[in-house]
């Protein structure tokens, strides 16, 4: 009996020793021609894991290999396969390849790729710094994921870049510093996740098409690109910091849609050729330096924001008109500063906020928001006196009611006329029209239905009648 028990225990011990060997035997490695493979004996698939010799020119990866009379399908290209070789020329992949893993061709001298038409995943840094890779990049239509720095520093890729509509994920810096991509960039609606700096420092000169599936444009995403035109789709909620920083070729009108609620710091910093900016009706926040250095912008129309950050519109030296919204509560230091004190910017500020906004900086004063108070400031008529006594705002030389026409831009009307006779203001208008007279500081001096107003001191006056404003000099 003891001998039988000992035999059973001995058999179990042998089995325990053999189990790891049996499990391990399900995989093995083999060298076939120029490549070393990892074989999965159970699925009969193979992964390329290393080049088998130092110098390889024009790599051709086979669809199948044979080992010990068993055929294996090649489905993956593994990590760092060319780390210890001088791989150059073209790479031809069979249509059986589904995944290219991390750093597979990183830093190699390859010049062209023939893609697998079944490829789904390109791993992190798979083609990073392949600076001899040339021509247009045409990605397979089965691709789903482009990893971090997948094509970063591929500085000789050229032309347009069309992301297939099968792609759902683009990793951080995926195409950063592809400085010869000079065409347009089309990102399909299938892309639901994109990470920061994905296309930073590229040379795209055409139109940027952003999918309406996004809610956020990530930080640094398109920084230093040369797009001439962008269209931000309705549905976008946040534009993160530096998203379009230094996109110096953006021209014409920039329209931020109504769906956007936050524009983070430096989002459009240094976009020096934008001419007009419109910010939509649901925005709540404009971050520090968001539009600093937009030096050719002429009109900024902010339909909604609660806060404007420090330096948000500084160095906008050609700004003519700034329209601030009714819900504005705070403005940060240096929001409208120009280092050149001789530049008067903007010419006109229209602030719809009934209560004068305050400085929103941790340590600040409204005197630090502007460095030039020569702008004509238009505010709600009922808030004139508030602005004239509010910190900072009171320094403006011309504070006028909204609706008054700026000095030098006086209305004309064939049925309504304002003139001067015998030291009095004479109004020609339908009987019963109310006449309101303001001085150039916006102070109401008279409101009457009389059409001859006398007793005014010599000077320049604004006369409001029949929804028109006229300038006269006594």
C-alpha atoms as one frame of an Amber mdcrd trajectory, in Angstrom:
protein
   0.000   0.000   0.000   2.804   2.356   0.905   4.510   1.540  -2.367   1.314
   2.387  -4.318   0.945   5.731  -2.554   4.601   6.550  -3.202   4.148   5.755
  -6.901   1.133   8.066  -7.169   2.963  10.883  -5.415   5.966  10.406  -7.683
   3.727  10.578 -10.758   2.090  13.788  -9.499   5.488  15.336  -8.872   6.608
  14.565 -12.419   3.365  16.069 -13.753   3.877  19.278 -11.757   7.373  19.571
 -13.162   6.141  19.046 -16.720   3.156  21.470 -16.609   5.244  24.675 -17.078
   7.159  22.979 -19.870   3.948  21.943 -21.579   2.508  25.482 -21.209   5.706
  27.059 -22.408   5.822  24.747 -25.370   2.756  26.536 -26.770   5.112  29.332
 -27.921   8.585  29.404 -29.417  10.869  31.534 -31.590  12.367  30.833 -34.967
  14.492  32.600 -37.602  13.276  32.474 -41.173  15.315  34.323 -43.823  16.009
  37.888 -42.572  13.596  37.909 -39.647  13.132  36.364 -36.228   9.577  35.399
 -35.261   7.637  34.573 -32.147   5.342  31.627 -32.888   2.052  30.875 -31.168
   1.716  27.115 -31.588  -1.923  27.119 -30.529  -3.230  29.803 -32.905  -0.522
  29.148 -35.491   0.204  32.849 -35.827   3.570  34.588 -35.959   4.871  37.976
 -34.754   7.969  39.592 -36.258  10.205  40.338 -33.239  13.625  41.199 -34.688
  15.657  41.579 -37.832  18.093  38.675 -38.128  20.923  40.579 -39.795  22.385
  44.062 -39.474  21.887  45.520 -42.951  18.518  45.081 -44.600  17.365  47.071
 -47.634  13.749  46.800 -48.808  12.182  44.598 -46.157   9.472  42.217 -47.343
   7.438  40.618 -44.585   5.843  37.371 -45.746   2.209  36.483 -45.279   3.081
  33.026 -43.959   6.147  31.144 -42.712   6.786  27.446 -42.153   8.521  25.887
 -39.166   8.744  22.124 -38.507   6.340  21.556 -41.396   3.707  23.766 -39.715
   2.470  26.936 -41.448   2.024  30.144 -39.435   0.214  33.347 -40.484   2.168
  36.560 -39.766  -0.254  38.916 -37.972   1.900  41.346 -35.962   5.086  43.388
 -36.132   6.601  43.496 -32.664   8.446  46.115 -30.608  11.820  47.516 -31.692
  12.299  44.980 -34.470  15.054  47.050 -36.090  16.754  48.311 -32.925  20.002
  46.500 -33.758  19.995  46.854 -37.539  20.410  49.416 -40.310  17.023  48.965
 -41.933  16.556  51.097 -45.068  14.512  51.323 -48.256  10.916  50.220 -48.410
   8.822  48.060 -46.098   6.220  45.777 -47.630   3.612  44.276 -45.320   1.225
  41.432 -46.112  -2.500  42.006 -45.688  -2.459  39.632 -42.718  -0.760  42.216
 -40.435  -3.270  43.564 -37.879  -0.987  45.401 -35.450   2.355  47.238 -35.483
   3.672  47.487 -31.928   5.641  50.189 -30.097   8.810  51.568 -31.703   8.703
  48.920 -34.419  10.508  51.096 -37.001  11.628  53.926 -34.701  14.684  55.817
 -35.990  15.118  53.634 -39.073  16.129  54.772 -42.576  13.026  53.472 -44.360
  11.769  55.514 -47.310   8.379  53.983 -48.186   5.668  51.731 -46.759   3.282
  49.345 -48.461   0.573  48.929 -45.853  -1.393  45.897 -44.812  -4.999  46.510
 -45.811  -6.108  44.775 -42.610  -4.052  46.939 -40.238  -5.964  48.142 -37.158
  -3.353  49.410 -34.673  -0.179  51.481 -35.034   1.594  51.535 -31.675   3.394
  54.305 -29.820   6.449  55.677 -31.660   6.093  52.992 -34.338   7.561  55.259
 -37.029   8.972  58.046 -34.859  11.829  59.984 -36.470  11.681  58.078 -39.749
  13.001  61.212 -41.425  13.681  59.535 -44.772  10.072  58.428 -45.147   8.833
  60.546 -48.065   5.727  61.327 -50.098   2.084  61.380 -49.063   0.955  59.222
 -46.191  -2.024  57.105 -47.246  -3.193  55.087 -44.286  -5.259  51.888 -44.657
  -9.018  52.167 -44.353  -9.143  49.521 -41.615  -7.014  51.511 -39.154  -8.560
  52.165 -35.738  -5.808  53.494 -33.467  -2.744  55.709 -34.042  -0.498  55.683
 -30.999   1.561  58.303 -29.187   4.281  59.798 -31.433   3.444  57.215 -34.079
   4.738  59.450 -36.897   6.395  62.193 -34.874   9.371  63.860 -36.580   8.690
  62.211 -39.950   9.841  65.474 -41.435   9.687  64.510 -45.115   6.088  63.325
 -45.350   4.334  65.718 -47.751   0.960  66.858 -49.051  -2.496  66.409 -47.526
  -3.205  64.128 -44.612  -6.501  62.294 -44.648  -7.259  60.282 -41.524  -9.392
  57.254 -42.509 -12.939  57.276 -41.197 -12.249  54.019 -39.367  -9.873  55.712
 -36.885 -11.246  56.348 -33.391  -8.076  57.270 -31.450  -5.092  59.556 -32.165
  -2.393  59.658 -29.488  -0.299  62.470 -28.051   2.129  63.992 -30.593   1.074
  61.382 -33.147   2.088  63.615 -36.073   4.032  66.344 -34.282   6.878  68.011
 -36.187   5.891  66.529 -39.536   7.103  69.793 -40.998   6.566  68.954 -44.682
   2.875  68.075 -44.432   1.835  71.196 -46.310  -1.673  70.468 -47.551  -5.011
  70.176 -45.784  -5.888  68.038 -42.772  -9.146  66.137 -42.691 -10.112  64.468
 -39.419 -13.264  62.329 -39.691 -16.177  62.129 -37.261 -15.068  58.617 -36.289
 -12.248  60.124 -34.193 -13.721  60.391 -30.709 -10.490  60.612 -28.693  -7.473
  62.763 -29.531  -4.632  63.670 -27.203  -2.560  66.866 -26.790  -0.075  68.019
 -29.431  -1.338  65.456 -31.946  -0.605  67.736 -34.929   1.620  70.397 -33.386
   4.419  71.954 -35.395   3.190  70.700 -38.759   3.221  72.895 -41.852  -0.367
  72.398 -43.046  -1.325  75.373 -45.203  -4.810  74.363 -46.305  -8.092  74.014
 -44.463  -8.504  72.232 -41.147 -11.645  70.120 -40.895 -12.468  69.309 -37.273
 -15.037  66.570 -36.617 -18.299  67.435 -34.917 -17.836  64.392 -32.672 -15.347
  66.297 -30.494 -16.254  68.219 -27.347 -12.686  69.404 -26.656  -9.790  70.538
 -28.802  -6.807  69.332 -26.737  -3.946  71.535 -25.617  -1.190  72.211 -28.169
  -3.128  70.129 -30.694  -2.454  72.349 -33.721   0.170  74.733 -32.340   2.645
  76.141 -34.874   0.602  74.912 -37.843   0.009  77.114 -40.876  -3.666  76.489
 -41.601  -5.226  79.292 -43.600  -8.748  78.390 -42.509 -10.389  76.515 -39.656
 -14.003  75.795 -38.888 -14.828  74.928 -35.292 -18.032  72.869 -35.359 -21.119
  73.428 -33.275 -21.020  70.968 -30.382 -17.493  71.870 -29.303 -17.398  72.837
 -25.604 -13.773  73.572 -24.721 -10.734  74.866 -26.574  -7.748  73.948 -24.444
  -4.598  75.962 -23.857  -2.322  76.635 -26.833  -4.612  74.584 -29.099  -3.967
  77.002 -31.984  -1.045  78.970 -30.562   1.153  80.611 -33.209  -1.036  79.541
 -36.130   0.200  82.631 -37.925  -1.406  81.886 -41.299  -4.990  81.872 -40.036
  -6.719  84.760 -41.803 -10.147  86.311 -42.040 -12.892  85.666 -39.500 -12.627
  83.366 -36.501 -16.027  82.247 -35.221 -16.258  80.431 -31.896 -19.611  78.593
 -31.948 -22.352  79.012 -29.365 -21.666  75.579 -27.868 -18.208  76.562 -26.572
 -18.162  77.416 -22.854 -14.405  77.735 -22.183 -11.474  79.123 -24.131  -8.370
  78.262 -22.142  -5.143  80.211 -21.782  -3.109  80.998 -24.916  -5.607  79.090
 -27.091  -5.027  81.471 -30.017  -1.836  83.153 -28.831   0.142  84.794 -31.627
  -2.418  84.169 -34.404  -1.331  87.432 -35.903  -3.361  87.427 -39.131  -6.880
  86.848 -37.818  -8.981  89.911 -38.728 -12.230  89.480 -36.798 -13.192  87.361
 -33.787 -16.713  86.396 -32.733 -17.237  84.452 -29.501 -20.585  82.701 -29.103
 -23.539  83.097 -26.784 -22.768  80.477 -24.118 -19.108  81.077 -23.389 -18.230
  81.581 -19.717 -14.461  81.853 -19.595 -11.624  83.332 -21.661  -8.262  82.277
 -20.251  -5.056  84.211 -19.685  -3.396  85.415 -22.902  -6.009  83.549 -24.968
  -5.783  85.963 -27.911  -2.598  87.826 -27.057  -0.571  88.910 -30.061  -3.463
  88.734 -32.555  -1.927  91.899 -33.917  -4.116  92.362 -37.005  -7.511  91.754
 -35.463  -9.879  94.664 -36.039 -13.107  93.593 -34.321 -13.717  91.366 -31.310
 -17.365  90.621 -30.562 -17.814  88.666 -27.317 -21.444  87.681 -26.988 -20.959
  85.902 -23.682 -18.290  85.448 -21.019 -18.161  85.833 -17.263 -14.398  86.217
 -17.011 -11.636  87.544 -19.274  -8.178  86.443 -18.162  -4.915  88.327 -17.768
  -3.448  89.566 -21.031  -6.314  87.973 -22.966  -6.277  90.606 -25.736  -2.961
  92.313 -25.111  -0.860  93.323 -28.109  -3.945  93.408 -30.353  -2.508  96.652
 -31.651  -4.890  97.174 -34.602  -8.074  96.508 -32.690 -10.764  99.015 -33.649
 -13.865  97.712 -31.851 -14.233  95.531 -28.754 -17.727  94.431 -27.750 -18.056
  93.105 -24.196 -21.135  91.120 -23.088 -23.853  91.775 -20.549 -22.795  88.887
 -18.272 -19.144  89.984 -17.930 -18.107  90.153 -14.267 -14.301  90.339 -14.209
 -11.284  91.186 -16.347  -7.699  90.267 -15.486  -4.587  92.440 -15.407  -3.192
  93.678 -18.723  -6.152  92.274 -20.686  -5.908  95.141 -23.192  -2.325  96.286
 -22.770  -0.075  97.301 -25.642   3.596  97.696 -24.924   3.677 100.512 -27.469
   2.054 103.335 -25.508   1.580 105.322 -28.710  -0.932 102.789 -29.983  -4.514
 103.592 -29.001  -6.333 100.271 -29.031  -9.176  99.734 -29.370 -10.781 102.816
 -30.886 -14.153 101.857 -29.436 -15.254  99.652 -26.527 -18.907  98.717 -26.203
 -19.590  97.182 -22.795 -23.098  95.813 -22.273 -22.525  94.894 -18.613 -24.929
  96.932 -16.434 -22.459  96.780 -13.528 -18.862  97.749 -14.360 -16.717  94.579
 -14.418 -14.025  94.332 -11.766 -10.436  93.173 -11.895 -10.388  89.393 -11.569
  -6.698  88.935 -10.825  -5.540  87.784  -7.410  -3.648  91.047  -6.976  -4.883
  93.676  -9.363  -6.725  96.835 -10.181  -8.812  97.977 -13.121  -6.037 100.485
 -13.749  -3.939  97.470 -14.767  -6.450  96.219 -17.347  -5.852  99.029 -19.845
  -2.799 101.163 -20.525  -4.605 103.582 -22.817  -7.843 105.336 -21.923  -8.387
 107.194 -25.200 -10.893 104.623 -26.465 -14.497 105.725 -26.745 -16.357 103.693
 -24.129 -20.030 102.933 -24.749 -22.053 101.565 -21.836 -25.747 101.069 -21.006
 -27.380 104.481 -20.648 -28.693 103.614 -17.196 -25.153 102.734 -16.073 -23.370
 105.871 -17.231 -22.847 107.252 -13.752 -21.671 103.886 -12.427 -18.927 103.699
 -15.038 -17.934 107.300 -14.471 -17.194 106.566 -10.831 -15.971 102.940 -11.115
 -12.308 102.169 -10.530 -10.414 102.171 -13.807 -13.439 102.760 -15.987 -13.680
 106.344 -14.772 -10.351 107.119 -16.434 -11.810 106.868 -19.945 -12.006 110.314
 -21.494 -15.166 109.528 -23.467 -17.947 107.510 -21.819 -21.092 107.468 -23.936
 -24.438 105.679 -23.844 -24.807 102.657 -26.092 -26.650 103.827 -29.171 -24.802
 107.118 -29.355 -22.760 107.367 -32.529 -19.038 107.710 -32.099 -17.453 111.102
 -32.660 -16.564 111.373 -36.288 -19.232 108.880 -37.323 -22.391 110.949 -37.149
 -25.739 109.846 -38.557 -27.545 111.601 -41.337 -31.262 111.443 -42.014 -33.287
 113.306 -44.610 -36.308 113.651 -42.271 -34.332 114.466 -39.118 -31.781 117.276
 -39.043 -29.780 118.961 -36.312 -28.140 122.343 -36.802 -26.873 125.359 -34.848
 -28.446 128.817 -34.996 -27.813 131.834 -32.746 -25.893 129.738 -30.201 -28.666
 127.164 -29.832 -29.180 123.620 -31.061 -32.050 123.469 -33.568 -33.731 120.145
 -34.344 -35.882 119.484 -37.375 -37.942 116.384 -36.620 -41.564 115.198 -36.409
 -43.582 116.882 -33.674 -43.400 115.062 -30.350 -39.973 113.464 -30.877 -37.865
 113.550 -27.716 -34.485 115.252 -28.004 -31.630 114.208 -25.695 -28.374 116.138
 -25.537 -25.096 114.663 -24.194 -21.691 116.186 -23.801 -18.737 114.240 -25.216
 -18.256 112.500 -21.851 -21.710 110.974 -22.196 -23.398 113.093 -19.512 -27.013
 113.823 -20.255 -27.522 117.615 -20.256 -31.077 117.881 -21.517 -34.056 115.694
 -22.399 -36.966 117.572 -23.896 -39.606 117.652 -26.562 -38.593 121.198 -27.424
 -36.754 121.369 -30.742 -34.657 124.392 -29.857 -32.199 123.945 -26.979 -30.439
 127.093 -25.805 -28.124 127.947 -22.927 -25.406 125.429 -23.774 -21.775 126.438
 -23.352 -19.492 126.396 -26.404 -18.309 122.868 -27.179 -19.123 119.595 -28.937
 -22.421 117.828 -28.226 -24.187 114.619 -29.185 -27.872 115.027 -29.940 -30.101
 111.958 -29.865 -33.428 112.136 -31.688 -35.641 109.630 -33.502 -33.161 106.793
 -32.794 -30.407 108.784 -34.500 -27.386 110.517 -33.029 -25.849 113.705 -34.394
 -22.715 115.622 -33.501 -22.819 119.383 -33.360 -20.370 122.100 -32.350 -21.406
 125.356 -30.688
